[in-house]
Amino acid sequence: MRYGLYLTFDEKAEKALQNIRRDLTRQVHSLPGVDGKMRPHLTMLIFDDDDHSSVLIRFKPLADKLESFPIKLGGIGHFQGRRHVVFVEPVMSEKLKDSYEHCRTAYTQSTIVSAYNDLALWKPHVTLAKGIKSYTPFKKAKDFAERHWSPAETHVCSFGLIDVQKPTQPLAEKVF
Protein backbone atom coordinates (compact mmCIF):
# COMPACT_ATOMS: atom_id res chain seq x y z
CA MET A 1 0.00 0.00 0.00
CA ARG A 2 1.21 3.55 -0.67
CA TYR A 3 1.31 5.95 2.27
CA GLY A 4 2.02 9.63 2.76
CA LEU A 5 3.23 11.68 5.71
CA TYR A 6 2.20 15.33 5.71
CA LEU A 7 2.15 18.60 7.65
CA THR A 8 -0.74 21.08 7.79
CA PHE A 9 -0.83 24.78 8.62
CA ASP A 10 -2.69 27.25 10.79
CA GLU A 11 -6.21 28.33 9.88
CA LYS A 12 -5.22 31.59 8.20
CA ALA A 13 -2.69 29.95 5.86
CA GLU A 14 -5.03 27.04 5.15
CA LYS A 15 -7.79 29.48 4.16
CA ALA A 16 -5.42 31.42 1.86
CA LEU A 17 -4.34 28.17 0.17
CA GLN A 18 -7.96 26.99 -0.21
CA ASN A 19 -8.90 30.36 -1.71
CA ILE A 20 -6.17 30.30 -4.33
CA ARG A 21 -7.07 26.71 -5.24
CA ARG A 22 -10.71 27.76 -5.63
CA ASP A 23 -9.79 30.82 -7.69
CA LEU A 24 -7.46 28.76 -9.90
CA THR A 25 -10.30 26.34 -10.62
CA ARG A 26 -12.56 29.24 -11.61
CA GLN A 27 -9.94 30.86 -13.84
CA VAL A 28 -8.52 27.76 -15.50
CA HIS A 29 -11.40 25.48 -16.46
CA SER A 30 -10.89 21.71 -16.57
CA LEU A 31 -7.98 21.93 -14.17
CA PRO A 32 -7.29 18.48 -12.69
CA GLY A 33 -5.91 17.96 -9.22
CA VAL A 34 -7.70 20.85 -7.52
CA ASP A 35 -10.58 18.86 -6.13
CA GLY A 36 -10.32 19.70 -2.44
CA LYS A 37 -10.21 16.03 -1.42
CA MET A 38 -7.53 16.82 1.10
CA ARG A 39 -6.81 20.01 2.99
CA PRO A 40 -3.72 21.98 1.90
CA HIS A 41 -0.62 20.23 3.17
CA LEU A 42 3.09 19.74 2.70
CA THR A 43 3.99 16.15 1.85
CA MET A 44 6.97 15.01 3.87
CA LEU A 45 7.31 11.47 2.54
CA ILE A 46 5.62 9.02 0.16
CA PHE A 47 6.41 5.33 0.63
CA ASP A 48 5.16 1.82 -0.03
CA ASP A 49 4.81 -0.82 2.66
CA ASP A 50 2.85 -4.07 2.85
CA ASP A 51 2.90 -4.18 6.66
CA HIS A 52 0.05 -1.85 7.64
CA SER A 53 0.45 -2.55 11.39
CA SER A 54 4.13 -1.65 11.30
CA VAL A 55 3.38 1.61 9.46
CA LEU A 56 0.90 2.60 12.18
CA ILE A 57 3.21 1.51 15.02
CA ARG A 58 6.09 3.63 13.66
CA PHE A 59 3.87 6.72 13.38
CA LYS A 60 3.41 7.46 17.10
CA PRO A 61 7.11 7.64 18.12
CA LEU A 62 7.78 9.75 15.02
CA ALA A 63 4.87 12.10 15.78
CA ASP A 64 6.13 12.44 19.37
CA LYS A 65 9.48 13.76 18.02
CA LEU A 66 7.81 16.45 15.91
CA GLU A 67 6.37 19.72 17.12
CA SER A 68 4.83 22.86 15.72
CA PHE A 69 7.29 25.22 14.10
CA PRO A 70 7.13 28.42 12.07
CA ILE A 71 7.29 28.04 8.31
CA LYS A 72 7.23 30.53 5.49
CA LEU A 73 5.19 29.64 2.44
CA GLY A 74 7.17 31.45 -0.23
CA GLY A 75 6.66 31.86 -3.94
CA ILE A 76 5.08 29.79 -6.67
CA GLY A 77 7.00 26.89 -8.19
CA HIS A 78 6.24 24.21 -10.71
CA PHE A 79 7.21 20.78 -11.97
CA GLN A 80 7.07 20.27 -15.70
CA GLY A 81 6.74 16.89 -17.28
CA ARG A 82 4.09 14.58 -18.59
CA ARG A 83 1.68 16.11 -16.09
CA HIS A 84 2.56 19.60 -14.87
CA VAL A 85 2.20 20.69 -11.23
CA VAL A 86 1.85 24.23 -9.82
CA PHE A 87 2.66 24.68 -6.14
CA VAL A 88 3.57 27.02 -3.30
CA GLU A 89 7.15 26.45 -2.21
CA PRO A 90 8.01 26.73 1.48
CA VAL A 91 11.28 28.35 2.44
CA MET A 92 13.63 25.58 3.60
CA SER A 93 14.57 25.85 7.27
CA GLU A 94 16.60 23.71 9.64
CA LYS A 95 13.39 22.66 11.40
CA LEU A 96 11.80 21.55 8.11
CA LYS A 97 14.97 19.62 7.17
CA ASP A 98 15.09 17.98 10.62
CA SER A 99 11.41 16.99 10.39
CA TYR A 100 12.00 15.48 6.95
CA GLU A 101 15.00 13.50 8.24
CA HIS A 102 12.95 12.18 11.19
CA CYS A 103 10.27 10.99 8.73
CA ARG A 104 12.79 9.35 6.40
CA THR A 105 14.58 7.63 9.28
CA ALA A 106 11.34 6.29 10.81
CA TYR A 107 10.29 4.70 7.51
CA THR A 108 13.69 3.70 6.16
CA GLN A 109 12.66 0.02 6.07
CA SER A 110 9.74 0.91 3.78
CA THR A 111 10.19 1.51 0.06
CA ILE A 112 10.43 5.29 -0.12
CA VAL A 113 9.49 6.88 -3.46
CA SER A 114 12.75 8.08 -5.03
CA ALA A 115 11.90 11.82 -5.09
CA TYR A 116 11.45 11.63 -1.29
CA ASN A 117 14.41 9.40 -0.45
CA ASP A 118 17.16 12.01 -0.31
CA LEU A 119 17.20 15.57 1.00
CA ALA A 120 19.00 16.66 -2.18
CA LEU A 121 16.11 15.31 -4.31
CA TRP A 122 13.22 16.28 -2.02
CA LYS A 123 11.35 19.37 -3.17
CA PRO A 124 8.93 20.42 -0.42
CA HIS A 125 5.76 21.89 -1.88
CA VAL A 126 2.07 22.58 -1.29
CA THR A 127 0.22 21.53 -4.44
CA LEU A 128 -2.21 24.00 -5.95
CA ALA A 129 -2.85 22.15 -9.23
CA LYS A 130 -1.52 18.88 -10.57
CA GLY A 131 -1.94 16.57 -13.50
CA ILE A 132 -2.13 19.38 -16.06
CA LYS A 133 -1.56 17.60 -19.37
CA SER A 134 -0.97 20.46 -21.79
CA TYR A 135 1.14 23.60 -21.73
CA THR A 136 -1.57 26.26 -22.19
CA PRO A 137 -3.63 25.51 -19.04
CA PHE A 138 -0.40 24.93 -17.11
CA LYS A 139 0.97 28.35 -18.12
CA LYS A 140 -2.35 30.00 -17.34
CA ALA A 141 -2.49 28.35 -13.89
CA LYS A 142 1.13 29.21 -13.09
CA ASP A 143 0.75 32.83 -14.21
CA PHE A 144 -2.50 33.22 -12.24
CA ALA A 145 -0.92 31.75 -9.09
CA GLU A 146 2.13 34.01 -9.40
CA ARG A 147 -0.10 37.11 -9.66
CA HIS A 148 -2.44 36.17 -6.81
CA TRP A 149 -0.31 34.38 -4.18
CA SER A 150 1.39 36.38 -1.42
CA PRO A 151 4.06 34.67 0.68
CA ALA A 152 2.80 33.87 4.16
CA GLU A 153 4.31 33.24 7.57
CA THR A 154 2.51 30.38 9.28
CA HIS A 155 2.96 27.51 11.73
CA VAL A 156 2.80 23.78 11.27
CA CYS A 157 -0.32 22.67 13.18
CA SER A 158 -0.54 18.93 12.59
CA PHE A 159 1.29 15.90 11.31
CA GLY A 160 -0.54 13.03 9.67
CA LEU A 161 -0.43 9.70 7.88
CA ILE A 162 -2.68 8.78 4.95
CA ASP A 163 -3.32 5.96 2.54
CA VAL A 164 -2.57 7.80 -0.72
CA GLN A 165 -5.54 6.07 -2.39
CA LYS A 166 -7.92 7.45 0.29
CA PRO A 167 -6.41 10.83 1.20
CA THR A 168 -9.51 12.24 2.90
CA GLN A 169 -9.31 9.66 5.68
CA PRO A 170 -6.16 10.14 7.80
CA LEU A 171 -4.97 6.87 9.29
CA ALA A 172 -3.27 8.73 12.15
CA GLU A 173 -2.78 12.37 13.05
CA LYS A 174 -1.13 14.44 15.74
CA VAL A 175 -2.38 17.98 16.29
CA PHE A 176 0.18 20.31 17.84
C-alpha positions as CSV (number, residue, x, y, z in Angstrom):
1,M,0.0,0.0,0.0
2,R,1.2,3.6,-0.7
3,Y,1.3,5.9,2.3
4,G,2.0,9.6,2.8
5,L,3.2,11.7,5.7
6,Y,2.2,15.3,5.7
7,L,2.2,18.6,7.7
8,T,-0.7,21.1,7.8
9,F,-0.8,24.8,8.6
10,D,-2.7,27.3,10.8
11,E,-6.2,28.3,9.9
12,K,-5.2,31.6,8.2
13,A,-2.7,29.9,5.9
14,E,-5.0,27.0,5.2
15,K,-7.8,29.5,4.2
16,A,-5.4,31.4,1.9
17,L,-4.3,28.2,0.2
18,Q,-8.0,27.0,-0.2
19,N,-8.9,30.4,-1.7
20,I,-6.2,30.3,-4.3
21,R,-7.1,26.7,-5.2
22,R,-10.7,27.8,-5.6
23,D,-9.8,30.8,-7.7
24,L,-7.5,28.8,-9.9
25,T,-10.3,26.3,-10.6
26,R,-12.6,29.2,-11.6
27,Q,-9.9,30.9,-13.8
28,V,-8.5,27.8,-15.5
29,H,-11.4,25.5,-16.5
30,S,-10.9,21.7,-16.6
31,L,-8.0,21.9,-14.2
32,P,-7.3,18.5,-12.7
33,G,-5.9,18.0,-9.2
34,V,-7.7,20.8,-7.5
35,D,-10.6,18.9,-6.1
36,G,-10.3,19.7,-2.4
37,K,-10.2,16.0,-1.4
38,M,-7.5,16.8,1.1
39,R,-6.8,20.0,3.0
40,P,-3.7,22.0,1.9
41,H,-0.6,20.2,3.2
42,L,3.1,19.7,2.7
43,T,4.0,16.2,1.8
44,M,7.0,15.0,3.9
45,L,7.3,11.5,2.5
46,I,5.6,9.0,0.2
47,F,6.4,5.3,0.6
48,D,5.2,1.8,0.0
49,D,4.8,-0.8,2.7
50,D,2.8,-4.1,2.9
51,D,2.9,-4.2,6.7
52,H,0.1,-1.9,7.6
53,S,0.4,-2.6,11.4
54,S,4.1,-1.7,11.3
55,V,3.4,1.6,9.5
56,L,0.9,2.6,12.2
57,I,3.2,1.5,15.0
58,R,6.1,3.6,13.7
59,F,3.9,6.7,13.4
60,K,3.4,7.5,17.1
61,P,7.1,7.6,18.1
62,L,7.8,9.7,15.0
63,A,4.9,12.1,15.8
64,D,6.1,12.4,19.4
65,K,9.5,13.8,18.0
66,L,7.8,16.4,15.9
67,E,6.4,19.7,17.1
68,S,4.8,22.9,15.7
69,F,7.3,25.2,14.1
70,P,7.1,28.4,12.1
71,I,7.3,28.0,8.3
72,K,7.2,30.5,5.5
73,L,5.2,29.6,2.4
74,G,7.2,31.5,-0.2
75,G,6.7,31.9,-3.9
76,I,5.1,29.8,-6.7
77,G,7.0,26.9,-8.2
78,H,6.2,24.2,-10.7
79,F,7.2,20.8,-12.0
80,Q,7.1,20.3,-15.7
81,G,6.7,16.9,-17.3
82,R,4.1,14.6,-18.6
83,R,1.7,16.1,-16.1
84,H,2.6,19.6,-14.9
85,V,2.2,20.7,-11.2
86,V,1.9,24.2,-9.8
87,F,2.7,24.7,-6.1
88,V,3.6,27.0,-3.3
89,E,7.1,26.4,-2.2
90,P,8.0,26.7,1.5
91,V,11.3,28.3,2.4
92,M,13.6,25.6,3.6
93,S,14.6,25.9,7.3
94,E,16.6,23.7,9.6
95,K,13.4,22.7,11.4
96,L,11.8,21.5,8.1
97,K,15.0,19.6,7.2
98,D,15.1,18.0,10.6
99,S,11.4,17.0,10.4
100,Y,12.0,15.5,7.0
101,E,15.0,13.5,8.2
102,H,12.9,12.2,11.2
103,C,10.3,11.0,8.7
104,R,12.8,9.4,6.4
105,T,14.6,7.6,9.3
106,A,11.3,6.3,10.8
107,Y,10.3,4.7,7.5
108,T,13.7,3.7,6.2
109,Q,12.7,0.0,6.1
110,S,9.7,0.9,3.8
111,T,10.2,1.5,0.1
112,I,10.4,5.3,-0.1
113,V,9.5,6.9,-3.5
114,S,12.8,8.1,-5.0
115,A,11.9,11.8,-5.1
116,Y,11.5,11.6,-1.3
117,N,14.4,9.4,-0.4
118,D,17.2,12.0,-0.3
119,L,17.2,15.6,1.0
120,A,19.0,16.7,-2.2
121,L,16.1,15.3,-4.3
122,W,13.2,16.3,-2.0
123,K,11.4,19.4,-3.2
124,P,8.9,20.4,-0.4
125,H,5.8,21.9,-1.9
126,V,2.1,22.6,-1.3
127,T,0.2,21.5,-4.4
128,L,-2.2,24.0,-5.9
129,A,-2.9,22.2,-9.2
130,K,-1.5,18.9,-10.6
131,G,-1.9,16.6,-13.5
132,I,-2.1,19.4,-16.1
133,K,-1.6,17.6,-19.4
134,S,-1.0,20.5,-21.8
135,Y,1.1,23.6,-21.7
136,T,-1.6,26.3,-22.2
137,P,-3.6,25.5,-19.0
138,F,-0.4,24.9,-17.1
139,K,1.0,28.3,-18.1
140,K,-2.4,30.0,-17.3
141,A,-2.5,28.3,-13.9
142,K,1.1,29.2,-13.1
143,D,0.7,32.8,-14.2
144,F,-2.5,33.2,-12.2
145,A,-0.9,31.7,-9.1
146,E,2.1,34.0,-9.4
147,R,-0.1,37.1,-9.7
148,H,-2.4,36.2,-6.8
149,W,-0.3,34.4,-4.2
150,S,1.4,36.4,-1.4
151,P,4.1,34.7,0.7
152,A,2.8,33.9,4.2
153,E,4.3,33.2,7.6
154,T,2.5,30.4,9.3
155,H,3.0,27.5,11.7
156,V,2.8,23.8,11.3
157,C,-0.3,22.7,13.2
158,S,-0.5,18.9,12.6
159,F,1.3,15.9,11.3
160,G,-0.5,13.0,9.7
161,L,-0.4,9.7,7.9
162,I,-2.7,8.8,5.0
163,D,-3.3,6.0,2.5
164,V,-2.6,7.8,-0.7
165,Q,-5.5,6.1,-2.4
166,K,-7.9,7.4,0.3
167,P,-6.4,10.8,1.2
168,T,-9.5,12.2,2.9
169,Q,-9.3,9.7,5.7
170,P,-6.2,10.1,7.8
171,L,-5.0,6.9,9.3
172,A,-3.3,8.7,12.1
173,E,-2.8,12.4,13.0
174,K,-1.1,14.4,15.7
175,V,-2.4,18.0,16.3
176,F,0.2,20.3,17.8
